[in-house]
């Protein structure tokens, strides 16, 4: 969350609810999959279905 605010020069501020809501939506749509982790860190993987939605820079 802090990194997002930093790289956007303070224009974008994400809260925990926004992040977890987005993660839940992406899991439900099959764009990402949970790989495990611990209480503080969750590992996710981008699935082929989600790759077509990534912006190309």
C-alpha positions, 0 to 999 in steps of 0.5 A: 500500500505504501509503495503504491502511494510512493510511486504515484506521488501521493495520488493513489492511496489504497486501504486494506479493504481495497486490496483484499477486495481486489484480491478476492475478486481476482481469485473468484474470476480465476485470474490469480491463484493462492499458493500458500504463505503464512499469516503476514504474507500470502503468495499468489500466482498470475494464471494464464486467464489473467494475463490477457487483462494486464496492461502492457507498458 
